[in-house]
Amino acid sequence: MTDQRIGILGSGDVAKALGRGFAKHGREVKLGTRTPEKLRTWSAETEGTVSVGSFSDAASFGDVVVLAVLGAAAEDVLELAGSENVAGKLVLDTTNPLDFSGDGPPGLLFGGTDSSGERVQAALPDAHVVKCFNTVSNAQMVDPEFEGETPPMMICGDDDDAKARTEAILTEFGWPGALDVGPIESSRYLEALVPLWVRIGANLDTWKHAFAVAR
Ligand SMILES: NC(=O)c1ccc[n+]([C@@H]2O[C@H](COP(=O)([O-])OP(=O)(O)OC[C@H]3O[C@@H](n4cnc5c(N)ncnc54)[C@H](OP(=O)(O)O)[C@@H]3O)[C@@H](O)[C@H]2O)c1
């Protein structure tokens, strides 16, 4: 199987959901965090299918590297992971630069003319970054279940082969493929959907929703 080893940078809900999901779909998985000891119990619960190490351990381990950390910390985490450890690799960027500083639902720390996806690609010039999974709940990332039809996952990135490999993963995970919305610059618009996604979820009282294109 290609893309057999998956390194996931992160220890939160997304990292855990994708970690379990990739393992369930037959991959070898390593999660990376600043404090591996905090995931010992969780790792044991995966019955050894998901191992844990540092950010650089996980980055070196993966044929594919998933970035699943707080948006505001993404560039710091990549510094710790080491750009040399992801050179030439597919990097799935799940991050959103959400701004939680206000009283209400989050906004964006930056956007419109910039994005986390572009910053990640700039920090990893030799990697092939694909924005993926950022517009859906962690609970829906693997084997999604919607009341209606499952929409394709919106992705973007600069490398066609990297996007094809991403679509293969999505198909294996139960998505009806990918909706390619263009180069990594389109992360500006995928990330901007997320504050809207949160507001819609709050109004509809659901976190199992996703955007679909009607035509
Ligand atoms: N939650 C969802 O359902 C969902 C859905 C779609 C997209 N996303 C996006 O996916 C990303 C991950 O979300 P999440 O909810 O799983 O986790 P999160 O709470 O946003 O992030 C936790 C991770 O961020 C790292 N981190 C936080 N502050 C840091 C700092 N100052 N320096 C280095 N690392 C730091 C933590 O590192 P340590 O492990 O070292 O503590 C941890 O691995 C976010 O960008 C989010 O917007 C989330």
The ligand as an SDF file (V2000), in Angstrom:
LIG
                    3D

 48 52  0  0  0  0  0  0  0  0999 V2000
  -11.7500   20.1160   16.2620 N   0  0  0  0  0  0  0  0  0  0  0  0
  -12.2890   19.9350   15.0690 C   0  0  0  0  0  0  0  0  0  0  0  0
  -13.3180   19.2410   14.9300 O   0  0  0  0  0  0  0  0  0  0  0  0
  -11.6370   20.5470   13.8540 C   0  0  0  0  0  0  0  0  0  0  0  0
  -12.2280   20.3530   12.6040 C   0  0  0  0  0  0  0  0  0  0  0  0
  -11.5860   20.8440   11.4550 C   0  0  0  0  0  0  0  0  0  0  0  0
  -10.3910   21.5310   11.5890 C   0  0  0  0  0  0  0  0  0  0  0  0
   -9.8670   21.7280   12.8270 N   0  0  0  0  0  0  0  0  0  0  0  0
   -8.5670   22.4110   12.9350 C   0  0  0  0  0  0  0  0  0  0  0  0
   -7.6240   21.3920   13.2220 O   0  0  0  0  0  0  0  0  0  0  0  0
   -6.5930   21.9010   14.0820 C   0  0  0  0  0  0  0  0  0  0  0  0
   -6.5060   20.9970   15.3110 C   0  0  0  0  0  0  0  0  0  0  0  0
   -7.6840   21.1320   16.0650 O   0  0  0  0  0  0  0  0  0  0  0  0
   -7.9160   20.3150   17.4340 P   0  0  0  0  0  0  0  0  0  0  0  0
   -9.2300   20.7400   17.9300 O   0  0  0  0  0  0  0  0  0  0  0  0
   -7.6350   18.8850   17.2220 O   0  0  0  0  0  0  0  0  0  0  0  0
   -6.7390   20.7760   18.3900 O   0  0  0  0  0  0  0  0  0  0  0  0
   -6.2950   22.2090   18.9780 P   0  0  0  0  0  0  0  0  0  0  0  0
   -6.7280   22.2640   20.3960 O   0  0  0  0  0  0  0  0  0  0  0  0
   -6.6910   23.3140   18.0700 O   0  0  0  0  0  0  0  0  0  0  0  0
   -4.7100   22.0540   18.9190 O   0  0  0  0  0  0  0  0  0  0  0  0
   -4.0340   21.1840   19.7790 C   0  0  0  0  0  0  0  0  0  0  0  0
   -2.6240   21.0020   19.2630 C   0  0  0  0  0  0  0  0  0  0  0  0
   -1.9970   22.2870   19.0890 O   0  0  0  0  0  0  0  0  0  0  0  0
   -0.7030   22.2510   19.6500 C   0  0  0  0  0  0  0  0  0  0  0  0
   -0.3580   23.5590   20.2220 N   0  0  0  0  0  0  0  0  0  0  0  0
   -1.1760   24.4300   20.8460 C   0  0  0  0  0  0  0  0  0  0  0  0
   -0.4860   25.5180   21.2470 N   0  0  0  0  0  0  0  0  0  0  0  0
    0.8090   25.3130   20.8550 C   0  0  0  0  0  0  0  0  0  0  0  0
    2.0080   26.0870   20.9720 C   0  0  0  0  0  0  0  0  0  0  0  0
    2.0200   27.2790   21.5680 N   0  0  0  0  0  0  0  0  0  0  0  0
    3.1240   25.5660   20.4360 N   0  0  0  0  0  0  0  0  0  0  0  0
    3.1250   24.3430   19.8490 C   0  0  0  0  0  0  0  0  0  0  0  0
    2.0080   23.5720   19.7080 N   0  0  0  0  0  0  0  0  0  0  0  0
    0.8720   24.0620   20.2160 C   0  0  0  0  0  0  0  0  0  0  0  0
   -0.7700   21.2270   20.7650 C   0  0  0  0  0  0  0  0  0  0  0  0
    0.5210   20.7240   20.9450 O   0  0  0  0  0  0  0  0  0  0  0  0
    0.8890   19.6790   22.1010 P   0  0  0  0  0  0  0  0  0  0  0  0
    0.4350   18.3600   21.5600 O   0  0  0  0  0  0  0  0  0  0  0  0
    2.3470   19.7720   22.2010 O   0  0  0  0  0  0  0  0  0  0  0  0
    0.1280   20.1010   23.3140 O   0  0  0  0  0  0  0  0  0  0  0  0
   -1.7510   20.2070   20.2070 C   0  0  0  0  0  0  0  0  0  0  0  0
   -1.0910   19.2060   19.4990 O   0  0  0  0  0  0  0  0  0  0  0  0
   -6.9540   23.3450   14.3800 C   0  0  0  0  0  0  0  0  0  0  0  0
   -6.2020   24.2020   13.5460 O   0  0  0  0  0  0  0  0  0  0  0  0
   -8.4410   23.4280   14.0580 C   0  0  0  0  0  0  0  0  0  0  0  0
   -8.8480   24.7100   13.6310 O   0  0  0  0  0  0  0  0  0  0  0  0
  -10.4570   21.2740   13.9500 C   0  0  0  0  0  0  0  0  0  0  0  0
  1  2  1  0
  2  3  2  0
  2  4  1  0
  4  5  1  0
  4 48  2  0
  5  6  2  0
  6  7  1  0
  7  8  2  0
  8  9  1  0
  8 48  1  0
  9 10  1  0
  9 46  1  0
 10 11  1  0
 11 12  1  0
 11 44  1  0
 12 13  1  0
 13 14  1  0
 14 15  2  0
 14 16  1  0
 14 17  1  0
 17 18  1  0
 18 19  2  0
 18 20  1  0
 18 21  1  0
 21 22  1  0
 22 23  1  0
 23 24  1  0
 23 42  1  0
 24 25  1  0
 25 26  1  0
 25 36  1  0
 26 27  1  0
 26 35  1  0
 27 28  2  0
 28 29  1  0
 29 30  1  0
 29 35  2  0
 30 31  1  0
 30 32  2  0
 32 33  1  0
 33 34  2  0
 34 35  1  0
 36 37  1  0
 36 42  1  0
 37 38  1  0
 38 39  2  0
 38 40  1  0
 38 41  1  0
 42 43  1  0
 44 45  1  0
 44 46  1  0
 46 47  1  0
M  CHG  2   8   1  16  -1
M  END
$$$$
